[in-house]
Structures are given as C-alpha cells and as structure tokens.
Amino acid sequence: MTGHTLRAGINFVRFIGMIRKQNLNKNWSDLGSVLIDSLPEILQKDQKEWLGYQWNLVVGKEISKISFVDKITQGTVHIRVQGAEWLPALESLKQNFILELNSRTGKQLVSKIKLIT
C-alpha cells in the first residue's frame, strides 16, 4: 500500500466512525425530557404544581419565600410577589428565570413571566 492509499483508507475509517457516532446520538434524549418523565404522574399533569416546584428551585430560598406561581395562561406564568418592593429586582431577572424554567422542561413552556402583588 502506498502512503496516499493508506491515508485515504484511514480517512475513510474516520468518516465511517463519525457517521456511526452521529447515528448513535440521535437516540439520546435531552436531560429536561428525561427529568420531566421521571416525575410522578400527578406532577406531569399539573403544570402549575410542577412549575411551582421548579420555580422554587430556580429562584432559590430567599426569593421563593416571597413569591409563588399563581397561575399559568397560554405560556405566561403569573408570579404572586409579597410586596411591591421586590418587583424591580425580580423584573430584571425574569428573562433568566424563563430560560432556566424552559431548560428544565426541555421545551418552550414559558414565554413570559408576569409579576403581580
């Protein structure tokens, strides 16, 4: 075998290996969908309860003490906040909360957060 033929053969083997790896990756599920499927069935059916649980994890201990998921309508999560003094601080974090909540669901579940007192 010449050097050129050997290199072509090696490149072909690498190419086949890449195809196999790509095909294997198509069978993988994203973490969000695996996690949502592992929740108890009652939480999967009740988006408000599930989002309430996720809200507490996303925002942390301090913010979860003063806020909760009030309702969900057409992709908008209404967050009830105890005291108007919290609104400016939470307003600046809404986009981060939306991204994290959607990341946890594995889909575009939340399009907007509305803060209410």
C-alpha positions as CSV (number, residue, x, y, z in Angstrom):
1,M,0.0,0.0,0.0
2,T,1.3,3.4,-0.8
3,G,1.2,6.3,1.6
4,H,-1.6,8.0,-0.3
5,T,-3.8,4.9,-0.3
6,L,-3.1,4.3,3.4
7,R,-4.1,7.9,4.3
8,A,-7.3,7.6,2.2
9,G,-8.2,4.4,4.0
10,I,-7.6,5.9,7.4
11,N,-9.7,8.9,6.4
12,F,-12.5,6.6,5.2
13,V,-12.5,4.7,8.5
14,R,-12.6,8.0,10.5
15,F,-15.5,9.1,8.3
16,I,-17.5,5.9,8.9
17,G,-16.8,6.3,12.7
18,M,-18.2,9.8,12.6
19,I,-21.4,8.6,10.9
20,R,-21.8,5.9,13.5
21,K,-21.4,8.4,16.3
22,Q,-23.9,10.8,14.8
23,N,-26.4,8.0,14.4
24,L,-26.0,6.9,18.0
25,N,-26.5,10.4,19.2
26,K,-29.9,10.6,17.6
27,N,-31.2,8.1,20.1
28,W,-30.3,10.3,23.1
29,S,-32.9,12.3,25.0
30,D,-32.2,15.7,26.4
31,L,-31.9,15.9,30.2
32,G,-35.0,18.0,30.6
33,S,-37.3,15.5,28.9
34,V,-35.8,12.6,31.0
35,L,-36.3,14.6,34.2
36,I,-39.9,15.5,33.4
37,D,-40.7,11.9,32.5
38,S,-39.2,10.8,35.9
39,L,-41.6,13.0,37.9
40,P,-44.6,11.4,39.5
41,E,-47.5,11.3,37.0
42,I,-49.6,13.8,39.1
43,L,-46.8,16.4,38.7
44,Q,-46.6,15.9,34.9
45,K,-50.3,16.5,34.5
46,D,-50.5,19.6,36.8
47,Q,-48.3,22.2,35.2
48,K,-48.9,24.7,37.9
49,E,-47.7,22.4,40.6
50,W,-44.7,21.3,38.5
51,L,-43.8,24.9,37.7
52,G,-44.2,25.9,41.3
53,Y,-41.8,23.2,42.3
54,Q,-39.3,24.3,39.6
55,W,-39.8,28.0,40.4
56,N,-38.6,27.3,44.0
57,L,-35.5,25.5,42.7
58,V,-34.7,28.2,40.0
59,V,-35.1,31.3,42.2
60,G,-33.6,29.9,45.4
61,K,-34.6,30.0,49.0
62,E,-34.9,33.8,49.6
63,I,-37.0,34.6,46.6
64,S,-39.2,31.5,47.0
65,K,-40.1,32.8,50.4
66,I,-41.7,35.9,48.9
67,S,-43.1,34.5,45.6
68,F,-45.1,31.7,44.2
69,V,-46.7,30.6,40.9
70,D,-50.3,31.9,41.0
71,K,-51.5,30.6,37.6
72,I,-50.4,29.8,34.0
73,T,-52.2,31.0,30.9
74,Q,-51.0,30.5,27.3
75,G,-47.3,30.4,28.2
76,T,-47.5,33.2,30.7
77,V,-46.6,32.3,34.3
78,H,-48.2,34.7,36.8
79,I,-46.0,35.0,39.8
80,R,-47.5,36.4,43.0
81,V,-45.0,38.5,45.0
82,Q,-45.3,39.6,48.6
83,G,-44.6,43.3,48.5
84,A,-44.1,45.7,45.6
85,E,-40.6,46.5,46.8
86,W,-39.5,43.2,45.3
87,L,-40.8,43.9,41.8
88,P,-37.8,45.9,40.4
89,A,-35.3,43.3,41.5
90,L,-37.4,40.4,40.1
91,E,-38.2,42.3,36.9
92,S,-34.5,42.4,36.0
93,L,-34.2,38.6,36.5
94,K,-37.3,37.5,34.6
95,Q,-35.5,36.5,31.4
96,N,-33.0,34.4,33.3
97,F,-36.0,32.7,35.1
98,I,-37.7,32.0,31.8
99,L,-34.5,30.5,30.2
100,E,-33.9,28.3,33.3
101,L,-37.5,27.1,33.5
102,N,-37.6,26.2,29.8
103,S,-34.2,24.5,30.1
104,R,-35.7,22.3,32.9
105,T,-38.7,21.3,30.8
106,G,-36.8,20.6,27.6
107,K,-39.2,22.8,25.6
108,Q,-40.6,26.3,25.2
109,L,-43.2,26.1,28.0
110,V,-42.8,29.6,29.4
111,S,-42.8,32.6,27.1
112,K,-43.5,35.3,29.7
113,I,-43.5,35.9,33.4
114,K,-45.9,38.4,34.8
115,L,-45.2,39.7,38.3
116,I,-48.2,40.6,40.5
117,T,-48.7,41.8,44.1
